[in-house]
Amino acid sequence: MPATDSYMKDKIKVMIIDDSALVRQVVSEILKNDPKIEVIATAADPIFAEKYLEKQWPDVIILDIEMPRMDGITFLRKIMREHPTPVVICSSLTDNGAEQTIAAMAAGAVGIITKPQIGLKDFLNESAVALIDAVKSAAVAEIKKTIAPATPSLTASPTTAISRPKLSADAIIAPGNSRNLPEKTDRIVAIGASTGGTQAIEQILKALPADSPGIVIVQHMPAGFTKAFADRLNEICTVEVREAVDGDEVRRGRVLIAPGGYHMLLKRRGTAYYVAVTEGPLVNRHRPSVDVLFRSVAQEASKNALGILLTGMGDDGAAGMAEMHASGVRCIAQDEKTCVVFGMPREAIRRGAVDRVLPLQQIAAEIIAFHQS
């Protein structure tokens, strides 16, 4: 099984399973350019892959969904049943592709890379950083720690470019203290997550009653997949879950998920909360960015908010949580034991921005208690 130690000391061994020879070639070339990654095999479908897997097992598998002889979802379920391994889904940028990807994530995959129907080679080359990040995030994922049925655990927007600098939330929203706004008693909850976050988000939201406080969520996810993710959660949760649209009101019983490819900010109009959905550069190499949402919560909600940082690789959300904490927001981080990747929560804890560190199973109860206090 892949582990943090192997990620740190040895090359990440990757197998690519895709019926497109072009995809196999381009993805292999991109990954081979990273000194920490080794492509040990490629296969046109799972049947061919199984023959190789009898000899050597990879740390990470990149898996297409639609393939001859055996589809990717069937193969994924077999892997998770017999030999749990981090799997990154290679999915097409179509409505049907998004729905199939949701099903694949429900079967246990931890990441996704996207591919268009045309211009594939140029698209994948432009997305090289996102592809490499997806593999590295998957390599440190603790698959056995997945608690709820999995839904997409996705990486940065596929528009990531190698030459782009790592920007802070300043690129979207100016730093500053909480604004002097009319008194308001309604509570809101802000949640940020990345790798493994969709499993965690599902478990939390399914445990909440219909009159829960309004919730705003940034889950690192490429454009084109957040609506399918929100729609699936809306079907299985008591609360209303929807992909956010600019101007949507944040109110009791509603959960707004930032759309992939856009930043989401909390705003106030009098005593009413709403969200602004906006374009802009990548922040911490992500769009949407947790730091952007958390800074806006610090400025607009202050002590009326509860901030939660869940599993994820990197440090997006740590600086924003520090700003929330300083403004009076109560801040919670998911504990290491229940995280798929303990990167983002660890960084927030390191900065002294967290009031409580809790296992995933206790976070829904904390939201309910906060709402009732």
Secondary structure, 3 states (H helix, E strand, C coil): CCCHHHHHHCCEEEEEECCCHHHHHHHHHHHHCCCCEEEEEEECCHHHHHHHHCCCCCCEEEEECCCCCCCHHHHHHHHHHHCCCCEEEEEECCHHHHHHHHHHHHCCCCEEEEECCCCHHHHHHHCHHHHHHHHHHHHCCCHHHCCCCCCCCCCCCCCCCCCCCCCCHHHCCCCCCCCCCCCCCCCEEEEEECCCHHHHHHHHHHCCCCCCCEEEEEECCCCCCHHHHHHHHHHHCCCEEEECCCCCEECCCEEEECCCCCEEEEEEECCEEEEEEECCCCECCECCCHHHHHHHHHHHCHHHEEEEECCECCCCCHHHHHHHHHHCCEEEEECCCCCCCEHHHHHHHHCCCCCEEECHHHHHHHHHHHHHC
